[in-house]
Amino acid sequence: MNLASRFSALLCAVLLLLLAPNLHAAKRPKFSKKDQLVTISTSLGDIKLILFDATPKHKANFLKLAESGFYNGTTFHRVIPNFMIQGGDANSKDSDPDNDGMGQPDAPTIPAEIRPEFKHKFGAVSAARQGDFVNPERASSSSQFFLVQNHQGTPHLDGQYTVYGQVISGLDVLDKIAAQPKNERDRPLTDIKMTMKVEKVKKKKITELYGYQYQ
């Protein structure tokens, strides 16, 4: 190998060494210092929650609906004390209370993102869905969700429904909603309507304000 060839080979090697760290860094996922904080406002108070990055389909879908105003005017149409409160059905916006919870017949579903590390503890945000007999894949409703109100959690639901978020403020509001008078279908006698707001907040500030620890 002549001198020019050796120099060319050495130059290529140096360039590869210089570029390698940048190529490696480009493959790393970006770490965001901010998160979306969701506020659900009701006549009984505000509920604040965050959504998990590890359930990306559910997080993206919920944020899309919340930011578009879809949830505004919907109600918590099913409340069971010491269990959960459920809402998010578009039907609950109309004047017919009997169709609340039935959902839209052509509404899409979201593939299950059931993860063992996410449990149905007090304040868990979980996706409603149809039963296993018609939905063996356990796909989630595109809009309906429930918040676990039992202070000891509902562990019998673990592995059955997708948990994709956590209430970090306003747990007392869950108790107030669950305590409302209701009919035989567990629908509150007085509409508990919601509006939603999404804002980007620094994760550090969320931890400082609400004590939520990011993993």
ZAVOVEX-656252 format. One record per residue (C-alpha): residue in three letters; x negated, y, z negated. Coordinates in steps of 0.5 Angstrom, whole numbers, padded with zeros to 4 digits, always signed. Layout:
<rs>
ALAXYZ/...
</rs>
This chain:
<rs>
MET+0000+0000+0000/ASN-0003+0007+0002/LEU-0003+0013-0002/ALA+0003+0016+0001/SER+0007+0010+0000/ARG+0005+0009-0007/PHE+0007+0017-0009/SER+0014+0016-0005/ALA+0015+0010-0010/LEU+0013+0013-0016/LEU+0017+0019-0014/CYS+0023+0015-0013/ALA+0022+0011-0020/VAL+0022+0018-0023/LEU+0028+0020-0020/LEU+0032+0014-0022/LEU+0029+0015-0029/LEU+0032+0022-0029/LEU+0039+0021-0026/ALA+0040+0014-0030/PRO+0042+0018-0037/ASN+0047+0023-0033/LEU+0050+0017-0029/HIS+0051+0013-0036/ALA+0054+0019-0039/ALA+0059+0020-0033/LYS+0062+0014-0035/ARG+0063+0015-0042/PRO+0071+0017-0044/LYS+0071+0025-0045/PHE+0073+0026-0053/SER+0078+0031-0054/LYS+0078+0036-0060/LYS+0085+0037-0059/ASP+0091+0033-0060/GLN+0099+0034-0058/LEU+0103+0036-0065/VAL+0110+0034-0064/THR+0115+0038-0068/ILE+0122+0035-0068/SER+0127+0041-0071/THR+0134+0039-0074/SER+0139+0043-0078/LEU+0136+0039-0084/GLY+0129+0041-0083/ASP+0123+0040-0079/ILE+0119+0033-0077/LYS+0112+0033-0075/LEU+0109+0027-0071/ILE+0103+0025-0067/LEU+0102+0020-0062/PHE+0097+0015-0061/ASP+0092+0015-0055/ALA+0092+0007-0056/THR+0099+0007-0053/PRO+0098+0011-0047/LYS+0104+0010-0043/HIS+0108+0011-0049/LYS+0105+0017-0051/ALA+0105+0020-0044/ASN+0112+0019-0043/PHE+0114+0022-0050/LEU+0110+0028-0048/LYS+0113+0029-0041/LEU+0120+0028-0044/ALA+0119+0033-0050/GLU+0116+0038-0046/SER+0121+0038-0040/GLY+0126+0039-0046/PHE+0130+0033-0045/TYR+0130+0031-0052/ASN+0133+0038-0054/GLY+0141+0037-0055/THR+0140+0030-0057/THR+0142+0027-0063/PHE+0140+0022-0069/HIS+0146+0017-0067/ARG+0144+0011-0071/VAL+0142+0012-0078/ILE+0141+0006-0083/PRO+0139+0008-0090/ASN+0132+0004-0093/PHE+0131+0002-0085/MET+0130+0007-0080/ILE+0133+0013-0076/GLN+0134+0013-0069/GLY+0135+0018-0063/GLY+0133+0020-0056/ASP+0139+0018-0052/ALA+0141+0022-0047/ASN+0149+0020-0048/SER+0149+0023-0054/LYS+0149+0030-0051/ASP+0156+0029-0048/SER+0162+0029-0052/ASP+0164+0022-0052/PRO+0161+0019-0059/ASP+0162+0012-0057/ASN+0157+0012-0051/ASP+0151+0014-0056/GLY+0146+0009-0056/MET+0148+0005-0050/GLY+0143+0009-0045/GLN+0143+0010-0038/PRO+0144+0004-0033/ASP+0139+0006-0028/ALA+0134+0008-0034/PRO+0127+0005-0033/THR+0123+0002-0038/ILE+0116+0002-0041/PRO+0112-0004-0041/ALA+0110-0006-0048/GLU+0104-0004-0052/ILE+0105-0007-0058/ARG+0098-0007-0062/PRO+0097-0011-0068/GLU+0093-0005-0072/PHE+0100-0001-0071/LYS+0105-0003-0077/HIS+0112-0001-0078/LYS+0110+0003-0084/PHE+0114+0009-0087/GLY+0114+0015-0082/ALA+0112+0010-0076/VAL+0115+0012-0069/SER+0117+0006-0065/ALA+0120+0005-0059/ALA+0128+0002-0058/ARG+0129-0003-0053/GLN+0134-0009-0051/GLY+0134-0015-0055/ASP+0129-0021-0053/PHE+0135-0025-0050/VAL+0135-0020-0044/ASN+0128-0017-0045/PRO+0123-0022-0046/GLU+0117-0018-0044/ARG+0120-0013-0050/ALA+0119-0007-0045/SER+0121-0001-0049/SER+0127+0004-0047/SER+0125+0010-0043/SER+0127+0015-0048/GLN+0130+0012-0055/PHE+0126+0012-0061/PHE+0126+0011-0068/LEU+0123+0013-0074/VAL+0122+0008-0080/GLN+0125+0011-0086/ASN+0124+0005-0091/HIS+0118+0008-0096/GLN+0116+0000-0096/GLY+0116+0000-0089/THR+0119-0005-0084/PRO+0114-0011-0083/HIS+0119-0016-0080/LEU+0119-0011-0074/ASP+0111-0012-0073/GLY+0109-0015-0067/GLN+0116-0014-0064/TYR+0117-0007-0062/THR+0112-0002-0060/VAL+0109+0003-0065/TYR+0106+0009-0062/GLY+0106+0015-0067/GLN+0106+0017-0074/VAL+0110+0022-0078/ILE+0105+0027-0081/SER+0110+0032-0084/GLY+0117+0032-0086/LEU+0118+0025-0089/ASP+0123+0028-0094/VAL+0127+0030-0087/LEU+0128+0023-0085/ASP+0131+0021-0092/LYS+0136+0027-0091/ILE+0138+0024-0085/ALA+0139+0017-0087/ALA+0143+0019-0093/GLN+0148+0023-0088/PRO+0155+0020-0088/LYS+0156+0015-0082/ASN+0162+0011-0079/GLU+0162+0004-0078/ARG+0157+0004-0072/ASP+0152+0008-0077/ARG+0153+0014-0073/PRO+0153+0020-0077/LEU+0160+0024-0078/THR+0156+0030-0077/ASP+0152+0031-0071/ILE+0144+0032-0072/LYS+0142+0035-0066/MET+0134+0036-0065/THR+0130+0040-0061/MET+0123+0039-0059/LYS+0116+0043-0059/VAL+0109+0040-0057/GLU+0103+0044-0058/LYS+0096+0043-0057/VAL+0092+0043-0064/LYS+0085+0042-0066/LYS+0085+0035-0069/LYS+0081+0038-0075/LYS+0086+0043-0077/ILE+0091+0037-0076/THR+0087+0034-0082/GLU+0087+0040-0086/LEU+0094+0042-0086/TYR+0097+0035-0086/GLY+0092+0030-0088/TYR+0092+0025-0082/GLN+0085+0022-0081/TYR+0083+0020-0074/GLN+0080+0014-0073/
</rs>
